[in-house]
C-alpha cells in the first residue's frame, strides 16, 4: 500500500462546547499519494475526498468522492467509515478533537 498525505479541513463553525462539533459542521479529508523519499517527500495528486456532515440528530453522514469528477467513490464503503468513526465517542466520532481544529 502506498503511503499518503492527508489534509483535513473543517467548516469555520466546527467548534462547540464540551468538545462536540457544532451541528452542521462539515469535515473534509483530502487524500494524496506520497511521492519522493522520506527525506524529500512530495505531495501527489488527490485520489479521494471524504466528507462528514454533523446532522441535526447529533450523528454524522459520510460520503466519499472522486476528486476529478465529484462522483461518489464506488470503491469506498461509507458504512465502514461510520462503524470505525462511532468507536471514537470521546472525540465526537472523529479522529481529531474539536479543540485541535482551532
N, CA, C and O of each residue as an XYZ file, in Angstrom:
408
protein
N       0.848     -1.183      0.000
C       0.000      0.000      0.000
C       0.892      1.244      0.000
O       1.857      1.337      0.759
N       0.553      2.173     -0.850
C       1.345      3.395     -0.990
C       1.052      4.362      0.152
O      -0.096      4.528      0.566
N       2.110      4.997      0.651
C       1.939      5.999      1.709
C       1.154      7.188      1.169
O       1.124      7.441     -0.035
N       0.528      7.901      2.076
C      -0.284      9.036      1.643
C      -0.117     10.244      2.555
O       0.356     10.139      3.686
N      -0.515     11.373      2.030
C      -0.599     12.625      2.774
C      -2.085     12.929      2.936
O      -2.858     12.819      1.985
N      -2.472     13.307      4.139
C      -3.869     13.613      4.413
C      -3.979     15.068      4.860
O      -3.297     15.493      5.792
N      -4.834     15.816      4.194
C      -5.155     17.186      4.588
C      -6.569     17.190      5.139
O      -7.480     16.633      4.527
N      -6.756     17.818      6.296
C      -8.076     17.905      6.915
C      -8.555     19.350      6.902
O      -7.792     20.274      7.181
N      -9.814     19.527      6.578
C     -10.429     20.857      6.550
C     -11.724     20.804      7.362
O     -12.432     19.798      7.353
N     -12.021     21.890      8.057
C     -13.250     21.968      8.844
C     -13.943     23.286      8.567
O     -13.293     24.311      8.358
N     -15.270     23.252      8.568
C     -16.020     24.493      8.394
C     -15.720     25.416      9.579
O     -15.427     24.939     10.675
N     -15.792     26.730      9.364
C     -15.423     27.691     10.414
C     -16.227     27.537     11.706
O     -15.745     27.910     12.775
N     -17.427     27.001     11.624
C     -18.297     26.882     12.801
C     -18.184     25.518     13.483
O     -19.106     25.107     14.187
N     -17.077     24.817     13.287
C     -16.928     23.450     13.793
C     -16.886     23.361     15.316
O     -17.244     22.322     15.871
N     -16.466     24.400     15.996
C     -16.273     24.334     17.442
C     -17.585     24.384     18.204
O     -18.536     25.065     17.818
N     -17.600     23.643     19.293
C     -18.778     23.649     20.164
C     -18.308     23.400     21.587
O     -17.175     22.973     21.808
N     -19.171     23.663     22.541
C     -18.826     23.441     23.947
C     -18.708     21.953     24.241
O     -19.388     21.127     23.632
N     -17.841     21.630     25.176
C     -17.719     20.253     25.625
C     -17.011     19.325     24.657
O     -17.113     18.106     24.795
N     -16.293     19.869     23.676
C     -15.553     19.017     22.754
C     -16.391     18.399     21.660
O     -15.896     17.549     20.920
N     -17.640     18.795     21.531
C     -18.519     18.275     20.484
C     -18.511     19.263     19.320
O     -18.413     20.474     19.520
N     -18.613     18.739     18.117
C     -18.690     19.592     16.932
C     -20.093     20.194     16.847
O     -21.077     19.566     17.240
N     -20.165     21.402     16.336
C     -21.450     22.088     16.180
C     -22.289     21.388     15.111
O     -21.751     20.814     14.164
N     -23.602     21.442     15.271
C     -24.498     20.905     14.245
C     -24.224     21.617     12.930
O     -24.023     22.832     12.917
N     -24.214     20.892     11.840
C     -23.944     21.468     10.530
C     -22.469     21.517     10.170
O     -22.119     21.897      9.052
N     -21.593     21.135     11.107
C     -20.157     21.113     10.825
C     -19.871     20.220      9.624
O     -20.449     19.143      9.483
N     -18.978     20.680      8.769
C     -18.522     19.886      7.631
C     -17.028     19.638      7.804
O     -16.251     20.580      7.959
N     -16.630     18.367      7.777
C     -15.231     17.977      7.825
C     -14.876     17.324      6.496
O     -15.616     16.476      5.997
N     -13.749     17.717      5.928
C     -13.315     17.182      4.634
C     -11.906     16.619      4.793
O     -11.017     17.274      5.335
N     -11.722     15.393      4.311
C     -10.399     14.758      4.303
C      -9.978     14.568      2.847
O     -10.646     13.889      2.066
N      -8.857     15.186      2.512
C      -8.295     15.099      1.158
C      -7.086     14.161      1.231
O      -6.145     14.411      1.984
N      -7.116     13.086      0.449
C      -6.030     12.115      0.476
C      -5.226     12.188     -0.815
O      -5.776     12.192     -1.916
N      -3.883     12.248     -0.643
C      -2.939     12.335     -1.765
C      -1.894     11.241     -1.612
O      -1.538     10.871     -0.493
N      -1.407     10.728     -2.718
C      -0.297      9.789     -2.664
C       0.965     10.538     -2.276
O       1.164     11.682     -2.685
N       1.818      9.897     -1.488
C       3.099     10.467     -1.101
C       4.138     10.056     -2.127
O       4.360      8.870     -2.367
N       4.771     11.053     -2.728
C       5.809     10.803     -3.724
C       7.156     11.203     -3.148
O       7.215     11.862     -2.110
N       8.228     10.815     -3.805
C       9.564     11.173     -3.347
C      10.015     10.240     -2.243
O       9.493      9.135     -2.097
N      10.981     10.687     -1.473
C      11.547      9.879     -0.396
C      11.107     10.432      0.953
O      10.498     11.499      1.032
N      11.427      9.685      2.021
C      11.121     10.175      3.354
C      11.833     11.491      3.639
O      11.285     12.392      4.274
N      13.064     11.579      3.155
C      13.850     12.793      3.373
C      13.335     13.971      2.552
O      13.475     15.123      2.962
N      12.741     13.685      1.395
C      12.239     14.731      0.498
C      10.841     14.361     -0.004
O      10.653     14.088     -1.190
N       9.862     14.355      0.910
C       8.505     13.974      0.499
C       7.877     15.022     -0.423
O       8.136     16.220     -0.302
N       7.053     14.542     -1.336
C       6.308     15.421     -2.230
C       4.866     14.935     -2.268
O       4.588     13.741     -2.155
N       3.980     15.867     -2.425
C       2.557     15.550     -2.470
C       2.137     15.226     -3.894
O       2.388     16.001     -4.816
N       1.495     14.069     -4.067
C       0.962     13.687     -5.368
C      -0.448     14.209     -5.565
O      -0.935     15.029     -4.786
N      -1.098     13.724     -6.614
C      -2.474     14.140     -6.914
C      -3.448     13.619     -5.864
O      -3.224     12.578     -5.247
N      -4.509     14.348     -5.678
C      -5.585     13.907     -4.787
C      -6.237     12.674     -5.413
O      -6.588     12.679     -6.594
N      -6.398     11.610     -4.605
C      -7.059     10.416     -5.129
C      -8.407     10.131     -4.481
O      -9.164      9.294     -4.973
N      -8.722     10.829     -3.363
C     -10.017     10.628     -2.719
C     -10.337     11.826     -1.832
O      -9.458     12.372     -1.166
N     -11.608     12.225     -1.834
C     -12.100     13.278     -0.947
C     -13.249     12.688     -0.136
O     -14.250     12.239     -0.693
N     -13.090     12.694      1.196
C     -14.123     12.161      2.084
C     -14.737     13.310      2.871
O     -14.048     14.263      3.238
N     -16.040     13.212      3.128
C     -16.775     14.287      3.783
C     -17.626     13.725      4.914
O     -18.262     12.681      4.771
N     -17.627     14.438      6.043
C     -18.519     14.142      7.161
C     -19.329     15.402      7.438
O     -18.782     16.505      7.455
N     -20.643     15.235      7.658
C     -21.508     16.376      7.972
C     -22.272     16.047      9.246
O     -22.924     15.007      9.337
N     -22.188     16.946     10.238
C     -22.877     16.755     11.521
C     -24.366     17.042     11.338
O     -24.751     18.154     10.979
N     -25.188     16.045     11.585
C     -26.624     16.128     11.365
C     -27.372     16.690     12.584
O     -26.812     16.768     13.678
N     -28.610     17.072     12.392
C     -29.426     17.656     13.459
C     -29.635     16.702     14.630
O     -29.819     17.146     15.764
N     -29.609     15.378     14.365
C     -29.789     14.404     15.441
C     -28.495     14.144     16.215
O     -28.472     13.309     17.119
N     -27.415     14.855     15.865
C     -26.143     14.692     16.548
C     -25.224     13.666     15.919
O     -24.055     13.563     16.291
N     -25.745     12.905     14.968
C     -24.929     11.919     14.260
C     -24.232     12.546     13.065
O     -24.314     13.754     12.845
N     -23.556     11.724     12.309
C     -22.813     12.197     11.138
C     -23.291     11.472      9.889
O     -23.691     10.310      9.951
N     -23.248     12.160      8.761
C     -23.429     11.484      7.469
C     -22.054     11.473      6.805
O     -21.241     12.374      7.008
N     -21.814     10.434      6.007
C     -20.498     10.206      5.410
C     -20.620     10.105      3.902
O     -21.600      9.571      3.384
N     -19.629     10.615      3.206
C     -19.567     10.486      1.754
C     -18.118     10.447      1.314
O     -17.237     10.996      1.977
N     -17.883      9.794      0.192
C     -16.538      9.733     -0.388
C     -16.685      9.973     -1.881
O     -17.581      9.421     -2.520
N     -15.798     10.802     -2.440
C     -15.976     11.268     -3.807
C     -14.680     11.218     -4.611
O     -13.583     11.364     -4.072
N     -14.839     11.008     -5.903
C     -13.716     11.035     -6.838
C     -13.341     12.507     -7.062
O     -14.211     13.314     -7.392
N     -12.076     12.866     -6.891
C     -11.701     14.280     -6.998
C     -11.840     14.862     -8.408
O     -12.106     16.054     -8.557
N     -11.667     14.054     -9.419
C     -11.731     14.548    -10.801
C     -13.148     14.884    -11.240
O     -13.372     15.851    -11.968
N     -14.116     14.061    -10.783
C     -15.485     14.209    -11.282
C     -16.495     14.647    -10.236
O     -17.559     15.164    -10.577
N     -16.170     14.445     -8.956
C     -17.128     14.722     -7.893
C     -18.133     13.606     -7.714
O     -19.022     13.700     -6.868
N     -18.002     12.537     -8.508
C     -18.910     11.397     -8.405
C     -18.623     10.615     -7.123
O     -17.506     10.625     -6.607
N     -19.648      9.944     -6.629
C     -19.488      9.104     -5.446
C     -18.421      8.051     -5.728
O     -18.429      7.426     -6.788
N     -17.510      7.853     -4.789
C     -16.426      6.882     -4.956
C     -16.978      5.480     -4.749
O     -17.318      5.100     -3.629
N     -17.066      4.724     -5.813
C     -17.641      3.389     -5.758
C     -16.808      2.430     -4.911
O     -17.345      1.471     -4.356
N     -15.517      2.676     -4.808
C     -14.630      1.755     -4.088
C     -14.648      1.948     -2.567
O     -13.977      1.210     -1.846
N     -15.397      2.917     -2.082
C     -15.412      3.219     -0.644
C     -16.755      2.830     -0.042
O     -17.812      3.236     -0.526
N     -16.694      2.036      1.020
C     -17.887      1.631      1.765
C     -18.069      2.595      2.933
O     -17.417      2.443      3.966
N     -18.946      3.583      2.782
C     -19.108      4.586      3.839
C     -19.757      3.999      5.092
O     -19.665      4.602      6.161
N     -20.409      2.843      4.990
C     -20.906      2.171      6.201
C     -19.711      1.755      7.064
O     -19.779      1.803      8.292
N     -18.627      1.351      6.420
C     -17.402      1.012      7.137
C     -16.808      2.236      7.815
O     -16.281      2.143      8.924
N     -16.892      3.379      7.152
C     -16.419      4.638      7.755
C     -17.190      4.900      9.045
O     -16.605      5.219     10.081
N     -18.517      4.759      8.963
C     -19.370      5.024     10.111
C     -19.034      4.074     11.264
O     -18.941      4.516     12.409
N     -18.853      2.800     10.992
C     -18.551      1.840     12.050
C     -17.256      2.188     12.773
O     -17.192      2.126     14.001
N     -16.248      2.547     12.032
C     -14.961      2.884     12.635
C     -15.052      4.198     13.419
O     -14.538      4.293     14.533
N     -15.697      5.195     12.846
C     -15.788      6.502     13.498
C     -16.639      6.471     14.762
O     -16.333      7.190     15.714
N     -17.691      5.666     14.805
C     -18.542      5.638     16.001
C     -17.805      5.069     17.206
O     -18.253      5.256     18.338
N     -16.704      4.391     16.997
C     -15.903      3.900     18.123
C     -15.146      5.040     18.806
O     -14.562      4.844     19.872
N     -15.153      6.217     18.203
C     -14.413      7.375     18.723
C     -15.346      8.344     19.448
O     -15.340      9.541     19.161
N     -16.135      7.842     20.371
C     -17.116      8.690     21.070
C     -16.469      9.817     21.863
O     -17.068     10.879     22.034
N     -15.237      9.593     22.353
C     -14.569     10.617     23.156
C     -14.200     11.853     22.340
O     -13.951     12.913     22.914
N     -14.161     11.738     21.021
C     -13.875     12.891     20.156
C     -15.002     13.096     19.140
O     -14.761     13.475     17.994
N     -16.239     12.838     19.585
C     -17.424     13.102     18.762
C     -17.384     12.348     17.433
O     -17.730     12.899     16.387
N     -16.961     11.092     17.482
C     -16.892     10.214     16.302
C     -15.917     10.720     15.235
O     -16.058     10.413     14.052
N     -14.931     11.496     15.672
C     -13.898     11.969     14.753
C     -12.541     11.504     15.263
O     -12.425     11.019     16.388
N     -11.535     11.653     14.445
C     -10.175     11.317     14.858
C      -9.379     12.563     15.225
O      -8.164     12.503     15.414
N     -10.082     13.702     15.325
C      -9.481     14.978     15.740
C     -10.461     15.632     16.706
O     -11.633     15.822     16.381
N      -9.979     15.971     17.880
C     -10.848     16.637     18.856
C     -11.183     18.047     18.376
O     -10.360     18.687     17.721
N     -12.363     18.530     18.691
C     -12.795     19.862     18.255
C     -11.824     20.944     18.710
O     -11.625     21.926     17.995
N     -11.218     20.786     19.880
C     -10.291     21.788     20.380
C      -9.052     21.905     19.490
O      -8.456     22.980     19.426
N      -8.652     20.850     18.811
C      -7.458     20.869     17.971
C      -7.702     21.530     16.620
O      -6.746     21.775     15.883
N      -8.942     21.822     16.276
C      -9.270     22.438     14.991
C      -9.164     23.954     15.034
O      -9.339     24.604     14.003
N      -8.896     24.514     16.145
C      -8.863     25.969     16.277
C      -7.803     26.609     15.448
O      -7.662     27.832     15.463
